Amino acid sequence: LILLGILLLMRPAGFGPVTTANWHFFGGVRRGGNWLVQDEDLWIFLGDARLDLSHAQLPAGERVIRLNGFIGDVELTVPPEIGVIVLASGFIVDLSTPAGKVNRFLSPAEFTTPNYATAERKLCMITAFFIGDVDIHAW
């Protein structure tokens, strides 16, 4: 809880401006179908986030979604035309990607789709959980 409080206080200086911030103490976030992807912070104390970009409206350029919390499970589904970079940090991080699985203890994990540099539409997802599990499904 102390770490979460520190993250909350330091957030404006440490992460830069953001358009939307959403809090979910318990439970989760589900985004799928025809939804508008925008820069946002999602705070999840204990829960999961399911983000499906298959039919999402992702404007040209890069959008940043930050997921923060104590214990979180994140699932991201990405179509091939969208470039994605995922930066996952925490005390314990499990990152599953189409390229394999990475388990980290006190060090960040990163995944970038091969088309990230050249894609017209991009998503940067940054996760910070005490214990985090991130699964990326690209098709």
C-alpha positions, -999 to +999 in steps of 0.1 A: +000+000+000+029+023+007+043+017-027+010+024-043+007+057-024+042+067-035+034+058-071+002+079-069+021+109-055+050+106-079+029+099-110+026+134-125+064+140-124+074+104-133+051+095-161+041+128-178+006+140-188-023+116-195-058+122-207-078+097-186-072+080-152-095+051-141-095+034-107-106-002-101-099-013-066-111-049-070-122-064-102-111-057-137-111-038-169-126-053-201-122-035-234-132-053-266-152-047-298-154-012-312-137+009-285-116+041-288-080+036-276-067+067-260-039+076-236-049+066-201-038+054-167-056+023-153-051+017-115-060-018-104-053-027-068-062-064-073-077-076-106-072-081-142-073-061-175-084-076-208-077-053-238-086-066-273-074-043-301-089-066-329-117-041-337-106-011-316-104+024-330-067+032-327-058+066-343-026+071-362+004+077-341+013+062-307-011+058-277+001+050-242-018+029-217-003+026-182-015-002-159-005+002-122-014-017-091-006-044-065-015-077-081-026-077-117-032-100-147-031-083-181-041-099-214-035-079-246-048-091-280-031-074-310-039-077-347-008-077-371-011-042-384-007-026-350+028-021-336+031-027-299+057-023-272+051-036-237+073-025-207+065-046-176+080-039-143+075-051-107+087-073-079+077-104-098+069-102-135+057-129-159+056-118-195+042-143-221+046-133-258+044-150-291+082-153-289+081-171-255+078-165-218+100-144-196+100-145-158+117-117-139+124-109-103+132-073-095+140-064-131+118-052-160+107-073-190+101-059-225+084-070-257+082-052-291+064-064-322+086-066-352+066-039-370+066-014-342+091+011-358+072+011-391+036+008-380+012+037-386-008+028-355+011+020-323+004+012-287+029+015-258+017-004-228+035+002-195+027-020-165+039-015-129+026-042-105+041-056-073+032-090-089+022-089-125+013-114-152+012-100-188+000-122-217+003-108-253-016-125-281-006-114-316-022-130-347 
